[in-house]
Amino acid sequence: MLSLKDDMVAFISGHGLRRIPVYVGEEVPTVLWEDDSNIDSWKDFVETAKAAGAPFLTMSEVVLEKDDLELLVEELQESNFPDEESPAIEEAQSLAMHVGRVGYIQLGFAHQGIVFLHENTTAWYERYQQLLESLEDYGNIILNDEDADEES
């Protein structure tokens, strides 16, 4: 994905657009670009931004950090105790080969009050996110159970 990022930077610059290092979160009205059948759809996205008169694109990336992965594994172990050989734990540990790599890139541009977004994600980063979400779901179940016990 690093070579993809380098290609994006060069392509964006080649179109005379600037990049600003900003992640666009859920609190902003957005429209997500969807063209899964075209591996180079990000190029169409950049060209659309230029055609819309956008002076810049936002660009954000996520790199898998060792500390984040270690925390995920630790939390999975705690949530699966005493089964320390859970498939989820093994899967999380196998992500160690991706530490230091870019797993997600978001491009965006604003037009008429809406931010248009294009996202590129690797399969391993999607799995990492799913494992994180499974912990959040597990935490919600525990919190809900504790709330029910307190109401009794």
HUQUI-V509331 format. One record per residue. N is the residue number from 1. RES is the residue in one letter. OMEGA is omega in radians with two decimals (NA if undefined). Layout:
N RES OMEGA
N RES OMEGA
//
This chain:
1 M 3.12
2 L 3.11
3 S 3.07
4 L 3.12
5 K 3.12
6 D 3.09
7 D 3.14
8 M -3.13
9 V -3.13
10 A -3.11
11 F 3.13
12 I 3.11
13 S 3.13
14 G 3.10
15 H 3.08
16 G 3.13
17 L 3.06
18 R 3.06
19 R 3.00
20 I -3.07
21 P -3.09
22 V 2.98
23 Y 3.11
24 V -3.09
25 G -3.06
26 E -3.09
27 E -3.12
28 V 3.07
29 P -3.07
30 T 3.00
31 V -3.10
32 L 3.09
33 W 3.14
34 E 3.08
35 D -3.07
36 D -3.10
37 S -3.10
38 N -3.10
39 I 3.13
40 D -3.10
41 S 3.10
42 W 3.10
43 K 3.07
44 D 3.13
45 F 3.13
46 V 3.12
47 E 3.09
48 T 3.10
49 A 3.13
50 K -3.14
51 A 3.13
52 A 3.12
53 G 3.12
54 A 3.13
55 P -3.12
56 F 3.00
57 L 2.96
58 T 3.12
59 M 3.14
60 S 3.11
61 E 3.06
62 V 3.09
63 V 3.09
64 L -3.13
65 E -3.13
66 K -3.13
67 D 3.13
68 D 3.13
69 L 3.11
70 E 3.11
71 L 3.10
72 L -3.13
73 V 3.14
74 E -3.13
75 E 3.08
76 L 3.12
77 Q 3.13
78 E -3.10
79 S -3.13
80 N -3.13
81 F 0.15
82 P -3.13
83 D -3.08
84 E 3.12
85 E 3.12
86 S 3.09
87 P 3.14
88 A 3.13
89 I 3.12
90 E 3.14
91 E 3.12
92 A 3.13
93 Q -3.14
94 S 3.12
95 L -3.12
96 A -3.14
97 M -3.11
98 H 3.13
99 V -3.13
100 G -3.13
101 R 3.06
102 V -3.14
103 G -3.04
104 Y 3.03
105 I 3.10
106 Q 3.00
107 L 3.11
108 G 2.98
109 F -3.13
110 A 3.08
111 H 3.10
112 Q 3.04
113 G 3.13
114 I 3.07
115 V 3.08
116 F -3.07
117 L 2.98
118 H -3.12
119 E 3.01
120 N -3.10
121 T 3.04
122 T 3.13
123 A -3.12
124 W 3.12
125 Y 3.06
126 E 3.12
127 R 3.08
128 Y 3.13
129 Q 3.12
130 Q 3.11
131 L 3.08
132 L -3.14
133 E 3.11
134 S 3.08
135 L 3.11
136 E 3.11
137 D 3.12
138 Y 3.12
139 G 3.12
140 N 3.12
141 I -3.14
142 I 3.14
143 L 3.13
144 N 3.10
145 D 3.14
146 E 3.11
147 D -3.14
148 A 3.12
149 D -3.12
150 E -3.12
151 E -3.11
152 S NA
//
